Amino acid sequence: MTFAFNPQVLIQWKSWVYILTVILTIALTWYIYKKYALSKYQMMIFILLVIFWSAINIVRAYRKAYAVSSGDIGGLAMDGILGANIAASYGLVSIFVRMPVFALSDTLKSRRALIGSALMMVFLTSIWVVYKPDYLSLMSSSLALGVGASMLALFNVFFSETFSTKQAMVSVSILSIAPLLAEFIVAPLQFLATQNPIKDYGLLWAISAGLAFAGFIFLFRVKDNKEKVRNFSWKKIGVALSDRRFLLICMLAVAVSFIRFASSGSNMVAYAKTEDVMMADFLIAYLDVIFSLFQLVAGVIAGLWLKKKIGVKNTLLLGLSASLLFTVLATTVTNPTVLFISYSLNGFGYGITYNVLLGLALQPFAKDMREVTMGIYQTFFAVGIFYGDKIYALILQNIPSTFEGSALYQLVFTLISGLIILTMLSIFVGFNKKNREFIES
């Protein structure tokens, strides 16, 4: 006896799914507010990040799909290399922006100014895509999204400084919920724009522009907690880079970000649309939600529970094991329902590894070092983002016509599986007793 899943059943009940999403979002926000006794100021930062990330996330996963989909279903009919380059530009700009973001905020003695600039960039480029969708406007939008994503690290320092020094990992776990709530909010809007045979991708970019503008207005209500002192210096950069333990964290960040961006987001959406998978539009719209839901759960328990129960080393290995299970399944399975459900493992694994590594880039260091260590860490992280998207273009350019459609994505999932195994081995070797105090602080 076999069970056939019919996506139409979910589509008929989509209104209930939307209502449940809204209720979950409100309930979770209220729980966080009460559980951790957040101040009004902390909640303002939290809400600002929800709006900020909503403006980015609503279009981030659809850049590649918009570019490469055929014209008769609302796409721009570009080839795979151009689509991969548009997606990869998001990570490329991050490599060059993430460190200067902290240096510039230190020079200006303001974090709000940079966050506001990023919101304006997203607003203007989203408007451009709406009125003139082509390679140049989509590339500009992707670059703006990359700049915006680079601000997440700034938000983490912004938020962590409202907590005590030893609560850095706790602050990371709490703030990680904000972008995930944003994904819950935008998923129904994504489905609304893509549910018909002809996709209205322009609507997604129009909503992005509206959210970016709303975030810019809300920003004026949030005070800047940046101290009027200079924390960024070449001496401190040298101190951080001379710490081999910190460099190990940075190298792990490259691997984790590559794994995440090569196996999810716009690349997962493109894989789901291949002829061998043919996932329903409703399920595609909720890919980010199932990823984020399990990332949310994993991110919270990683910093608040798992770290204490099994230690940082074992927590990281658990997260990588979950990601490995997904990539192995994605290499061999094309059933859309199985892929959709197993995608939760990818979100769970990333939620653990991302939050733990981010905490390790902050917690072992004094407050006046955190902007430096976070800037360096995020630059390494951006390298993984870039190559996570770029790997598809590199394969197409170097071995053209050998891998097409789902075979291309399955090849990448195979490579990712190998990288995860190597990353786990490096943790076994690098996280030894000598480094225990630094790692388990």
N, C-alpha and C positions, 0 to 999 in steps of 0.2 A: 504494500500500500504506500503510495507516495502522496506527499502534501504539496499542492501547488499554491503558492502565494499570489494573490491578485492585488496589485497596487491600487486598483479601482476602489477596493473596499476602503482603503485609507483616504483616497481622494474624496469619497462620499462623506467621510467623517472629518474632513479637513478643518471645518469650523471648530469642532471639539478639540482638535489638536492645537489650534491657535489659542483657544481659551485656556487650555491646560498650560501652554507655554507662558502665557501672560501671568497666570496664577503662580506658577512655579517661580517666575522671575521676581514677582513682588514678595512672595513668601521667603525666598532665599535671601533677598536683600534685607528684609526685616529681621530674619534670623541672625544674619551677620551683625547687623546694627546692635541688636540686643545682647547676643552672645559675647561679643568682644567690647561692649560698651564704647563704641566708636563715638568720638566727639562730632559735633556739627561740621567742624572744619575737615575732619577725616572723611565724612560722608560727602562733602562737597567735591573733594578730590576724586572719590570713588565714582560719583555720578558724572563728573566731567570726563573721566576715562571711558565710561559706558557710552556716552554720546560720541566722543572722539573715535572710539574703535568701531562703533556702528557705521560711521561715515566711511571708514576704510573697508570694513569687512563685507559690506553689502555688495561690493564690486570685485573684491580681491580674487575670489575663486572663479570669477566669470571672465577674467581678462583673456585667457587663452581660448576659452570656448567661443567668445564673441569674435575673436580674430580668425579662428580656423573653421568655424561652422560655415556651411554653404549659404549662399545668399537667399535661397528659397525658404530657409527657416530662420532668417533674421540675422545671420552672421555676415562677416566681411570677406569670407572665402580666401583668406591668406594661406600660404603654405605652412607646413609644420615648423620649419626653421624660424620664420618670422614670428609665429605664435610663441615658440619657445624663447626667443629673444625678448619679446614683450614681457613674458613672465619672469625671465631671469634678470631683467633690468631692475626689478623690485629689490633683489638682493645685492646687485652690483652697486647701486647708489648707497646702500646701507654701509658697505665696506668703507666708503670714503666720508660718510656723514656721522656715524655713531660716535667716534672719538671727538671730532670737532664740535659736536652738539654740547658736550660737557665743557670743553675749553671755551666755547662761545658763551655759554650760560654763566661760566665763571667770570669772563671778561665783562659781560653786561650786568652781572650780579642779578640775573633774572631768569627764571624758568618759564614764566608765563609768556614772555615775548617770543620764545622759540616755539612753544606749543601753539600760540596764536598764528605764527607764520606758517606752520605746517598745516593748520586748518584752512588757511587762506589758499595755500597751494592745492590742497585737495578740492576745495570749492571751485577754483578757477579752471583746473584741468578737467574736472567732472562736467562743468558747463561746456567746455570745449568738445568733449566727447559727444555730448548730447546734440550739439549743433553741427559738428563736423566729424563724424566717426570715421577715422582712417588710421593708418599705421602710426603717423606722427602724433595724433591726439591720444591714441591708446598708449603709446610709449611714454608720452608725457604724464599721463594719468598714472601709469605704473611706477614711474620715477617718483611722483608726488606721494603715492601710497608707501613707497619705500622710505622716503623721508619721514612720513608720518609714523611708520612702524618703528623707526629709530628713536622716536620719542618715548616709547614704552619704558626704556631704561631710565629716562629722565623722570617719568612718573614713579618708577620704583624707588628712586632716591628721594624724590619729592615726598612720597608716602612713608618710606622707612624712617625718615627724620622726625616723624611725629610719634615714633615708638622709641623705646630704650634700645641701647646698643645690642643687647643680647636677644632682642626680639626681631631681628632683621629677617630671619627665615619665616617667622610668623606673619610679618607684614607682607612678605612676598606671597604667601599662601592666601591671605585675605584679598590682596589687590588682584591676584590672578583671576579672581571670580568676576571682576568687572568686564574684561573683554569677552569672557564666556557668556555673561548675561547679554552682552551686545549681540552675540551670535544667535542667541535664542530670539531676540527681538527682530532681527532682520530676516530670519529664515522664512516666515510667512510672506514677507514682501518679495523675497527672491522667487518663491513659488508663484506668487501673483503675476510676476513679470515673465515667467518662463513656462507657465502651464499650457499655453496654446501651442499648436504646431509651429506658428511663426512667433519666435521669441522676441519680447520687447526689452532687449538689453538696454536700450536708451533710457527706459524708465528707471532701471537700477542706478545708472549714473546721475539721473535727475534727483533721485532720493538721496544719493550720496552728497550731492551739492547742498541740498536742504539741511541735512544733518550736520555737515561741516559748518554751515553758516550758523545754525543753532548753537553748536559747540563754541563758536567764536564769541557769540553774545553771552553765553553762560560763563565763559572764562573771566569776564569782568567782575563776576561775583566771588571769585576764588582769589584769596590773597596769596602773595608769593612768600614762601618761607625760606627762600635762599638767603643765607647769611651774607652780610656785606664784607666778606673776606675772600681772599684768593686761595682756593684749595688745589688748583691745578698747576703743576710745575713739572719741569723736566726731571728734577731730582726725584720726585715722587713716582713718576713714570718709570724711572730707572730702578727704584726700590721694588716696585711691583714686578717688573720684568725680570729681575734677578732672583725672584722667588720661584724655584722649580715646581713647588707644589701648586702655585697659582697658574703657572704655565700649563701644567697637566690639566687643570680645570678648563683652561682656554682651549686646549686641543680637543678635549671631550666635547666642548661646546660646538666646535666645527663639525664633529661627527654627528652629534644629536640634531643640529639644525639641518644638516644634509639629509639625514634620515627622515626628518619631519617634512621638509619641503619637497623632497623627491617623491614621497609616498602619499601626499595629501594635498588639500587645497585645489588649485586650478589643475594640477596634474591628475588628481583623483577624479575630478569632474570630467576631464577629457577621457580618461580611461573608462569611466562609467558610460560614456556616450559611444564607445566603439561598437562595431557591429556584433562582436562576440559577447558583449555584456548587455547592451541596450537597457540600461536601468531606467525606470520610470522617472519623469521630471519631478514628481513629488518627492521621491526618495533622494534624487540628486540635490534638491533644495535643502533637504534635511541631513545631508552628509555632514555638513559643518556642525549641525546641532548634535548629532550622536557623537561626533568626535569631541566636541566641546563639553558635552554633558559628562563624558567619562574623563576628560581632561580636568574638568572642574572637581569631580570627586577625588581623582588621584592627586591633584595639586593640593587640595585641602588636607587630605590624610597624610601626604608625604611630609609636609613641614610640621603638622600638629600631632601626628600619631606615629606613623611608620618610622620616622627618624629616631624616635625615642625607643621604640619597641625592638627594631632589628638593626639599627645603625645606618649611617649614610651609605656605606659601601654596599650592603645588602639591598638597601632601598633602590639604589641606582641599578643594580643587577636585576631586580624584579621588574623595574620599568623597561629596561632593554629587552628582557625576556618576553614581555607582552608585545612589544613592537615586532620582535622577531617572529612570533607566532602569526601575527597579521601578515607580514611580508611573505612568509612561506605559503600561507593560504592564498594570498593574492597572486602568487607565481603560478599556482596550479588550478585555481578555481575561477570560473567566469560567471557562475550563477549570481545574478544581481542581488537576490535576497541574502545569500550567504556573505557576499562582499559587504553589503550594507551593515549587517549585524556585526561581522568580524572587524569592521572599521572602528568599532568601539575599543578594541584592543589597542589600536594605534593611538587613539586619543588618550587612553589610560596610561600607556607607556610613556608618551610624550609629557603628559601632565606630571608624572613623577620625575622624570629626568630633567625637564626644564626647570621646575621649581627648586629642586635640590641643587642643581648647578648654579642657578641664580643666587640662591642663598649662600653658597660657598664663595661666590664672588663678592659678597657683601659682608657676611657675618664675622669672619676672622680678622677683619680690618677695622681700624679706628674710623670714626665718622669722617674725619678730614681726609681719609684715603679713599672713601667709597666712590666718589665721582671719578677718580682716576682708575680704580680697579674695574668699575662698571663700564667705563668708556673703552678700556682695553678688551675686556671680556666680550662686549657687544660687537667690537670690530671683528674678532675671531668668529663670533656667532654668525655675522653677516656673510663671511666667506662661505660657510656651509649653506646658507640660504641661496646665494648666487649659484653655486655648483649644483645644488639640489634641483633647481629649475634648468640650468644650463646643460646638464648631463644628457637631456633628450636631444638638444640641438647638436651636441658633440657627436652623439651616436649617428644621427641622421647625416651629418656632414662627412664623417669618416667611413661609415659603412652604409651608404645610401642603398635603398631598395632591399636590403637584407632583412630588415625588421620593419614591419608595417603594422598599423592598427594596434590591437591588443598585444601582439608579440613584442612590440617595442617597450610597452609598459611592464610586461612580465620580465623582460630582460633586466630592466632597471630594478624591479623588485628583487630579482635574484642577486644583483650586485649589492643592494642594500642589506640583504640577509647576511652576505659575507662580511660587510662592514660592521654590522652589529656584533657578530661573533668576535671580530678583531677588537672592537671597542670593549667588549666584556673582558677579553683577555688582558687588555691594557689596564683595566680597573683592578683585576686580580694582582697584577705586578706592581702598579703604581701606588695603590692604597695599602701600603704595608704598615707594620707596627711603628716604624720610624715617623710616619706622617700622621699617626692616629690623632694626636692632639689637634692638629690643624683641621683635619677632615671632620672629626666628630665634635668640634667646638660648639 
